[in-house]
Amino acid sequence: MKELTSICTCLLLISASALADDHTVAALEQANAAVVYGKAGHTSNLVDHAKAALEHTLAVSITAKGASKNHLDAAITDLQEAIDHGEMGHIGAATKHAQAAVRHIQAGNK
């Protein structure tokens, strides 16, 4: 019985790690898309992708620790700023925050 419990625990930890990796990849893809749309001047698309990136980054942040957690928390702040500025029509500021979020997501994934 203890062996079965140990095996289940290992599988659960592996699954959680794989899900975190999936969310990290998705967060990075969405944040990069927000930057691309921001540079193209498409505010609504930037906001949509920043919102998606924020959801994925929040999911990753739950299990992160140490420096990775700090970077992901900074990415969350930058993504929220990108959304806020984008909704106000400040495309330049929104794009800069999206770019900062990309850097933090990348740093948090190391």
N, C-alpha and C positions, 0 to 999 in steps of 0.2 A: 504494500500500500504506500509506503514511504517513497519507493521508487517511482510509482505512478504520480504521486504528488510532485516529486522533483522534476519529472519529465514535463508535466503540465506547466509547472512554474517556468521552466526553461523556454517552452514553446510560447508562453504568454509574453515573456520578456523579449524574445526574438520578434514576435508579431508587433509588439509596441515599438520596437526599434525600427522595423520595416515601415510601419505607418508614419513614424516621425520622419524618416527619410523621404517618403512619398510627399508628405506635407512640405518638407523643405524644398524639394524640387518644384512642387507646384507654386509655393510662395515666391521662389526665385523667378520662375517663368512669368507669373502674373506681375510681379514688380517690374521686371524688364519690359513687359508689354506696356505697362503704365508709362515708363520712361519713353519708349518709342512713340506712343500716342501723344505724350506731352511735347516732345520735340516737334511733332507734326502739327501741333496746335489743336488737337482733338480733345478738348477738356472732358466731355462726357465719357469718352472711352478711357481716358486716364483714370477718372474716378471709379468707373466700373472695375477696372483691373486692380486698382489700389485696394478696393474693398475686398476683392477676392484674395489678394495677397495678404491682407490683414487677417482674414479668417484662417488661412493656412499658417501664418506666422504665429497667431495665437495658439493654434493646436500644437505647434512644435515647442513653443515656449513653456507649455505646461510641464513637459518632462525634462527640459534643459537645466543645466547646472553650471555654476561658475561663470567664466568669461563668456561662454556661449549664451547663457541666459541673459547676461548684460547686453550683449550685441542684439539679441532677439528683442529684448525689451526696448532698446533704442530704435530698432527697425519698426516696432509697433508704433512708437511715438511718431516717427517720420511718416509712416503710412497714414496715420490719422491726420497729420498736418497736410499731407498731400491731398487727402480727401477734402479736408476743410477748405484749403486754398482753391482746389479745383472747383468745389461747389460755389465759391465766391467769384470764380472766373479769373483767378490769378494763376494763369497757366505756367508762368516762369517759376514762381515760388513752389507750385505744386510739383513741377518736374524736378526741381532741385531736391525736394524732400523725397521723392520717389527714388532718385539716384542715390541719396544717402541710405535709404532703406535697402537698396540692392547691396551696397557695400557692407552694411551690417548683417544682412542675411548670409552673405558669403563668409564673413568673418565668424559668424556664429556657427557655421557648418564645418569649421576646421577642427 
